[in-house]
Amino acid sequence: MRPISPRAKTVLMSGIGFAAVVAAAAILVTPPDEKLGTMVRFVMFHGASTWVNMATFTLAGVFGVAYLLGQGGARRWGESLRWASLPLWTINSILGLLSMQMIWGGILWTEPRLGMTFGVLGGAMVIFAVQMLFDAPKVTAALDALLAGTLWTLVLVLPNLFHPDSPIFQSGNWAYIGGFLGMVAGVGIATACIVTLVARRTVAE
């Protein structure tokens, strides 16, 4: 992998700015909800950011497996995705608590998905600690794969006691669906640019 060129860096930085505009526009064009009012935009952004975050964990796991199978170049991408995943999941955990407070008037500690959120956060912190304390890239790569597999297992197995499945898409209202997809695109593009900058900058340094 070649070090990032000044031109490529400029393009990626511009991509982050463009993505921010896309996400902001998607938020602003989303109409108020009958019950939540304009706060529905906050809740939707949390959902969009979580989608992207699940993708970063998944890709970190995929690159981790690739590295374990002998693809040396996969290490840097896996590490970059790991660096992006933890802070984003931390932010999403906070947004999730705030969303619960807005929708139900309190924190639903018995919600299985909330337990999953903190479990994944704890797992990501452990992997980060292992990376910082030990020079064992294959161990962290294996842990990335394990965390990604655990995340999807929990998503598929755990029930939603309070949170309905895909409420935005079930609504059938494209004013909300389009806004949500715009938020996903904005957060996703920004995250992809940041991950690329981190991966390529690491090589340069």
C-alpha positions as CSV (number, residue, x, y, z in Angstrom):
1,M,0.0,0.0,0.0
2,R,1.5,3.3,-1.0
3,P,1.5,6.3,1.3
4,I,-1.3,8.8,0.7
5,S,-0.5,11.6,-1.7
6,P,-1.4,15.2,-0.9
7,R,-4.0,15.2,-3.7
8,A,-5.6,12.0,-2.4
9,K,-5.6,13.5,1.1
10,T,-7.4,16.6,-0.2
11,V,-10.0,14.5,-2.0
12,L,-10.7,12.5,1.2
13,M,-10.9,15.6,3.4
14,S,-13.3,17.1,0.8
15,G,-15.2,13.9,1.0
16,I,-15.7,14.3,4.7
17,G,-17.0,17.8,4.2
18,F,-19.4,16.6,1.4
19,A,-20.6,13.8,3.6
20,A,-21.3,16.2,6.5
21,V,-23.4,18.3,4.1
22,V,-25.3,15.3,2.9
23,A,-26.1,14.1,6.4
24,A,-27.1,17.6,7.5
25,A,-29.4,18.0,4.5
26,A,-31.0,14.6,5.2
27,I,-31.6,15.6,8.8
28,L,-33.1,19.0,7.9
29,V,-35.4,17.6,5.1
30,T,-36.9,14.9,7.4
31,P,-40.4,16.1,8.5
32,P,-41.4,16.2,12.1
33,D,-43.1,13.1,13.5
34,E,-46.6,13.2,14.9
35,K,-45.5,12.0,18.3
36,L,-41.8,12.9,18.5
37,G,-41.9,16.1,16.6
38,T,-38.5,17.2,15.3
39,M,-36.8,14.9,17.8
40,V,-37.4,12.1,15.3
41,R,-34.4,13.4,13.4
42,F,-32.2,12.8,16.4
43,V,-33.5,9.2,16.8
44,M,-33.1,8.5,13.1
45,F,-29.6,9.8,13.0
46,H,-28.8,7.5,15.9
47,G,-30.2,4.6,13.9
48,A,-28.2,5.6,10.7
49,S,-25.0,6.0,12.6
50,T,-25.5,2.5,14.3
51,W,-26.0,0.9,10.8
52,V,-22.6,2.4,9.7
53,N,-21.0,1.4,13.0
54,M,-22.1,-2.2,12.6
55,A,-20.6,-2.2,9.1
56,T,-17.2,-1.0,10.5
57,F,-17.2,-3.8,13.1
58,T,-18.1,-6.3,10.4
59,L,-15.4,-5.1,8.0
60,A,-12.8,-5.1,10.8
61,G,-13.7,-8.7,11.4
62,V,-13.5,-9.5,7.7
63,F,-10.1,-7.9,7.4
64,G,-9.0,-9.6,10.6
65,V,-9.8,-13.0,9.0
66,A,-8.0,-12.0,5.9
67,Y,-4.9,-11.1,7.9
68,L,-5.0,-14.4,9.7
69,L,-5.2,-16.1,6.3
70,G,-1.9,-14.5,5.2
71,Q,-3.1,-11.2,3.6
72,G,-0.6,-8.9,5.3
73,G,-2.1,-5.7,3.8
74,A,-5.4,-6.4,5.5
75,R,-3.8,-5.6,8.9
76,R,-3.7,-1.8,8.4
77,W,-7.3,-1.7,7.2
78,G,-8.5,-3.8,10.1
79,E,-6.7,-1.6,12.6
80,S,-8.1,1.5,11.0
81,L,-11.6,0.1,11.1
82,R,-11.0,-0.8,14.8
83,W,-9.9,2.7,15.6
84,A,-13.0,4.1,13.9
85,S,-15.4,1.6,15.5
86,L,-14.7,2.1,19.1
87,P,-15.3,5.9,19.3
88,L,-18.3,5.7,17.0
89,W,-19.9,3.0,19.1
90,T,-19.2,5.0,22.2
91,I,-21.1,8.0,20.7
92,N,-23.9,5.7,19.5
93,S,-24.2,4.2,23.0
94,I,-24.8,7.7,24.4
95,L,-27.2,8.6,21.5
96,G,-29.1,5.4,22.2
97,L,-29.6,6.3,25.9
98,L,-30.8,9.7,24.9
99,S,-33.1,8.3,22.3
100,M,-34.6,6.0,25.0
101,Q,-35.1,8.9,27.3
102,M,-36.9,10.9,24.5
103,I,-39.1,8.1,23.3
104,W,-40.0,6.3,26.5
105,G,-39.2,8.8,29.2
106,G,-36.5,6.7,30.8
107,I,-33.7,4.2,30.3
108,L,-35.1,0.7,29.7
109,W,-32.3,-1.3,31.4
110,T,-34.2,-4.6,30.8
111,E,-34.1,-4.1,27.0
112,P,-31.8,-6.9,25.7
113,R,-30.5,-4.7,22.9
114,L,-29.2,-2.2,25.5
115,G,-27.2,-5.0,27.2
116,M,-25.8,-5.9,23.8
117,T,-24.8,-2.3,23.2
118,F,-22.7,-2.3,26.4
119,G,-21.4,-5.8,25.8
120,V,-20.1,-4.8,22.4
121,L,-18.6,-1.6,23.8
122,G,-16.8,-3.6,26.5
123,G,-15.5,-6.0,23.9
124,A,-14.2,-3.2,21.7
125,M,-12.5,-1.7,24.7
126,V,-10.8,-4.9,25.5
127,I,-9.5,-5.3,21.9
128,F,-8.2,-1.7,22.0
129,A,-6.4,-2.4,25.3
130,V,-4.8,-5.5,23.9
131,Q,-3.6,-3.6,20.9
132,M,-2.1,-0.8,23.1
133,L,-0.5,-3.1,25.6
134,F,0.8,-6.0,23.4
135,D,2.4,-6.3,20.0
136,A,0.1,-9.2,18.9
137,P,-1.6,-8.2,15.7
138,K,-2.9,-11.7,15.0
139,V,-4.5,-11.8,18.4
140,T,-6.3,-8.5,17.9
141,A,-7.3,-9.6,14.3
142,A,-8.8,-12.8,15.8
143,L,-10.6,-10.7,18.4
144,D,-12.0,-8.4,15.7
145,A,-13.4,-11.4,13.9
146,L,-14.9,-12.8,17.2
147,L,-16.5,-9.5,18.0
148,A,-18.0,-9.1,14.6
149,G,-19.5,-12.6,14.8
150,T,-20.8,-12.0,18.3
151,L,-22.4,-8.8,17.3
152,W,-24.3,-10.3,14.4
153,T,-25.3,-13.4,16.5
154,L,-26.7,-11.1,19.2
155,V,-28.5,-9.0,16.6
156,L,-30.2,-12.1,15.1
157,V,-30.9,-13.8,18.4
158,L,-31.9,-11.2,20.9
159,P,-35.5,-10.0,21.0
160,N,-36.7,-6.4,20.9
161,L,-38.9,-6.0,23.9
162,F,-39.5,-2.3,23.3
163,H,-37.9,-1.3,20.0
164,P,-39.8,-2.3,16.9
165,D,-37.9,-3.9,14.0
166,S,-37.2,-1.4,11.2
167,P,-39.9,1.2,12.2
168,I,-38.7,3.6,9.5
169,F,-39.1,1.1,6.6
170,Q,-42.3,-0.3,8.0
171,S,-43.8,3.2,8.0
172,G,-43.7,3.1,4.2
173,N,-43.2,6.9,4.2
174,W,-40.5,7.8,1.8
175,A,-40.0,11.2,3.5
176,Y,-38.6,9.3,6.4
177,I,-37.0,6.4,4.5
178,G,-35.2,8.8,2.1
179,G,-34.0,11.0,5.0
180,F,-32.7,7.9,6.8
181,L,-30.9,6.6,3.8
182,G,-29.3,10.1,3.3
183,M,-28.1,10.0,6.9
184,V,-26.6,6.5,6.4
185,A,-24.9,7.7,3.2
186,G,-23.5,10.8,4.9
187,V,-22.2,9.0,7.9
188,G,-20.9,6.1,5.8
189,I,-19.0,8.3,3.4
190,A,-17.4,10.3,6.2
191,T,-16.4,7.1,8.0
192,A,-14.9,5.6,4.9
193,C,-12.8,8.7,4.2
194,I,-11.6,8.8,7.8
195,V,-10.7,5.1,7.8
196,T,-8.8,5.5,4.5
197,L,-6.9,8.5,5.9
198,V,-5.9,6.6,9.0
199,A,-4.9,3.5,7.1
200,R,-2.8,5.3,4.5
201,R,-1.3,7.8,7.0
202,T,-0.1,4.9,9.1
203,V,1.9,3.7,6.2
204,A,3.3,7.1,5.5
205,E,4.5,7.4,9.1
